[in-house]
Amino acid sequence: MVEKFCPIKIKELKDVIVAANSQNSPLEIIGEGSKRTLGRPVKADHVLDMSKMSGIKLYEPDELVLTAHAGTSLAEIEVQLSAQNQCLMFEPMDYGVLLGKHEGQGTIGGMIGCNLSGPRRLKAGSARDYVLGFEGVTGRGDIVKSGGRVVKNVTGYDLSKAVSGAYGTLAVLSEITLKTLPTAECEKSLVIRGLDDGAATKAMSIAMGSSNEVSSAGHAPYMIAQRFLNGDVGNDAMTVLRLEGIEVSVNYRIERLKNLLKQFGEMQVFEQAQSIHFWREMRDVTPFAHRDQPQGREAMVWRMSVAPTKGHEIIMQLRQQLPIEALYDWQGGLVWLSVDAGVDIKEQEALIRQYVAQNTGGQVMLIRAPEIARELLPVFEPEVEPLAQLSNRLKHSFDPNGVLNHGRMVEGR
């Protein structure tokens, strides 16, 4: 019988993991469960629910530092930060709607465990870059603390980097300290209409390489564009460039960008509210959340991290082989790929990885798929042998008996 353990204090968390080791009973680690279907299916006997270890422990706006328990919802944290005109600059993605859940359910522990970041990633960095410290329990049952409340506090191994993006396979975090930053006074986006993927890639490259401090660049091809902003922006493809800062600076830089990119044709400006809405939908890949498919089946969704100049070329090659839709973020370096339901899962996986490898390489991850597909396919990018050996040694040092999220990242590990 599957039991659910809901610790409230770190001592209780330690006791659960120690007991799991003694009984050789793997645990599935969850917060609110918004990303439960992200990664391979976990092979576990029991569930470790961290939702009771929640709440903001410390927030010092003047010091730009926040400490919260791992089960604290991101929505709660964002409310507190917004009241002080601050934010998490890496704007963590909310996977809820894309994975068939509700928005706003993600926790800070899940955010760090998956190393989430959004459209501002190119300029601001990822979640792991903002972790000042953490407390947690390893798979051995040892309580560990790393870092603290200031930026320069690392001696020896930077364990924050190791646990960020480990999907709960190394340690269960109980408390996390993050660096916060002030929210920009003004945000607007310059939108170029009607570009094909290749022209959009060129425009984004020129914009990001300019001195106009573009903080995000994305492209929504024809017919996908209509799914943004409740369909109020028309069917034409949109290439969107975000600028942030004080208002006079933003307005000046937008005019400079218009002049720099005038060769690309028709342009418009998303004012602050519209820009914020657009980038939130881009962050959460909202256009792929509810694609109509035959017999009620969902399209499979892949995430490709590739060279920004190669993303559109990979998509062009894949379009000749598969019924797909693509959405570009990170100047074209992050491509969200939706493959129609009914396509053989092994065929699409082989083609996607083949074309990525042929175009300077990259990282491919299966984001949304039926459980059978996540069981059969390598959900994460397969590691080359030296890296796999290193990962195995790291995993063994933290969790030798494999009791934490067993098999979530790699089969049998």
Phi, psi and omega in degrees: 000133180283126176254151176246124178255131184234077181294152178248329180239160184295329177298320178293321177298315178300316182298321179297315182290322176299317179295321179298321177295316183294331181260001183052049183242100180300150182243139169266124183265124178225158171252269173259357176082013183291336181243027185296331180263015177265123184099186180286156177299132181282135176262096186223151177271329184221169182246133174253106185264117184265007187294338180280340177270077187226167178116147178278120184276322183207136173216115179241092183305322182293332180264357179057046182219141180221135175239130181219153174288151190298332181276004180290134182288144176297328179300318179295318180295318181295325177296314181295318180293318181299324180296338179252015182055042176234171183202170166271107191298335181278002178035075184302138179293147172254108183281352189312301186293320181298327182263015174083017178254197176258150178289156177080014181263348184294152179247165180293327177295316177294325179298313180287321179302326180259359180051055186283144173207164186241204186300340181275007186306319184299324183265323190260342185092185183252180183304317184300336180286349183247003178278117178271332180183168178204164171231143180189187180233127179285172177294344175283343186095015179266134174281127181234148173230141180220140177073202182192226184245010176233163186290312184267080183226013187263124169234137184079217182284139176271089185293337179300322179291327182289317184280337178286119182088009178270358177054039175071020183264352180252317182204158175259115182282138178249333184209138184225137176247128185237151171274132176250165180218157179295144174285142179298142180297323186220143175223130174218161179228136173268129185243125174257129186259145167080013180279146170281174188298321181294314179295323178297319178300318179295316180297316179296322180295317179297316182295313182291333179275356181276177179269016186270007173053055174286125185269340179207147178217125181216166182219127175249109182297169178309139179078334172278328181303326183292345180275353177274152172052044178058028177075015185273004185247008176085178184270342184300144175304147180235127170251116194242130183238120184263136176234139183224154178146206175283151191301317183297323178291316180300313180298318180296315182290328176296317179296321177296320179294320178302315181292321181294326187251016186299337179295342185272356171104212189299138180225157172213171181239129170274119175288179193306307184298317181292322179295314179300316180297314181300312185288335173292319178291323175296315180304316185266006179052044182303323180300338180262002186290324186226057178285129178289126181227156180297143177060026175072010181278145179273145172292147175281144183239129178243155178237121182243126172254112187223176174298131184306329181278353185253346184304312183291331178290320177298316180295320178300319178292319181292326180297336178282348184244330189225149172281102189227165167228149183227148177225131188250132173230178177052046178065022182096356180279341175246117181242122173268128187238124178250123182249129184306144175299147180102342178283135180307128187294322180288326179295313181293322179297317181295317181294316181298311181293326179297310183289328175295316180297325181284345183243061176072002175082179182163195180241132179237132179226135175277120187262309182232124181194159174300158183301324181297323178291319180290339176281320187274327187262154170287104184298317179264164178299124179301137182274143172293156191305312180300321179290323178297320178295319178296316179298320179297319179293320178297314179300316182294326180290329180269322189215072187298333182263001177062045182268348183256116176046052185302124177081005184291323182262317182223138181304129177078007181229000000 
